């Protein structure tokens, strides 16, 4: 009887080992790869250089390569009046794509732009976008601080800032808020006061702390049409003040706020980035990136910027 148990165990083990072996499934038909051009561009009148990135989609199955050749490209940008061919400004980017720079066509708020890309491999891609109008959103910063004492008896202060804007009536707006805290620290040996200009001109011996903050988000004006509303509340890290640093003294601190007024494709693309998933986890459907490029994939969108520099100290 004991030998029967041993034999049964050996047979079961053999079945487990043989069934767990990996084999090439030669009968599986891989999805057909359809190459498309990839277009990525965010046009804005608030920067001197506007570039358009052109690449190609890549294979996910079968023979995988780092880069699918796009072929020779002809890129044409138009604002309805000026038509510019960008093929002479091509720049290779890490062997995976190409940057084309708009040089002759003025990028202006409120205008419609169209792009058409043609490859000698028979690939084409087209897209259009309307740049939002410039607006004064009356950005305001309201701050308050709370002084506390920790369990060791050390005193510290926490700064809070509410950033509010006034939404223009009669239009739908899409926003992205970027901000960072910047302070200027002067060595104690040099008590000379200084300005931002003197810092940039290196007239004093100072240190510079630049700290971007987490939480980049997209917003819209739904429910706040034509109203003033708080678009973001910030809590800064606490600072201890009982014992001043003997080596450095903070001279000035600034909150720099940049409000992007974007078109809907810009908003939809960045929202899809937040939700992007290929469905790799159980019980989830894949969520793909938004694209407004016809014949290809990618994003062709625009924005303008309103800004405020608020002195905290």
C-alpha positions, 0 to 999 in steps of 0.5 A: 500500500505504501508503495502505491502512495509513493508511485501516485506521488511520483506520477503527480509530481511528473504531471506538475513538472511537465505541465508547468514547462514553457513552450513556444505557441507556434499556432498563435497569430500575433496582432498585425502591427500598423505603423502610425506617425506620432505627433506631440506639440503644445503651442504657446505665444508665451515662449520664444521657441515652439517645437513639434516632436515627430516619431513613430509608434512601436511594436508591442508583439513579435520582433521588437525594435527601439525605433520604427523609422519614420522615413523622410518627413515633410512637416507643414504648419499653417495659421490660415494665412502663413504656411511654413514647411519645417523640413529644414529645421529637423533635429534628431532627438536621442535616435527615437524621433525628430524635433521641428522648430516653427520659425516663420509662423507667428504663434498668436493667442486666439488663432487656429493652427493646422499641421500636416505630416507626410512620410515617404513611407506613405504615412500621414498625420494631421491635427488642428488646435485653437490657442486660447485668448489671453486673459487676466485671471486676477490671480491672488494669494491669501496667506496665513501662518499658524505657530505651534510647539512640538513635543520637544518644546521647539517652536515652529510655524506653518504657512498656508496659502490660498491661490484664487482666480477670477474666471471670465464669463461666457466661455469654457476654460481649462486650467493647469496650475504650476507654482514653486517656492523660491528663497534667497539666503545671504551669508551672515558675513555680508549683511548688505541687503539685496534685491532679486536683480542684485542676486541675478547680477551676483553682486552679493554672496548669497545662496539660492534655494529652488524647490518645486512642489508636488501636486500638479493638477488640471482644472476646469471652470465647471460650477465656477463660470464667471466667478472668483474661486480658490483653485488651490490651497497650499500647506508649506513645510513647517519651519522652526524659528526658536534658534536662528541658523547662525550661518544663514538668514533668509532675506526674501521668499517668493511664491511664483504662480503660473496659470496655464489657460489651455484648450480642451485637447490639452486638458483631455490629454493631461487628464488621460495621463492621470488615468493612464493604464494598460489594464495590467492589474486584475479587474481593470479595463485599460485606459488609453491616452487621448489623441487628436491626431487624424491618421496618426497618434499624439497631441497637438494643443495650445495654451497661454499663461498668466502669472504672479510673483507673490512675496512671502517675506 
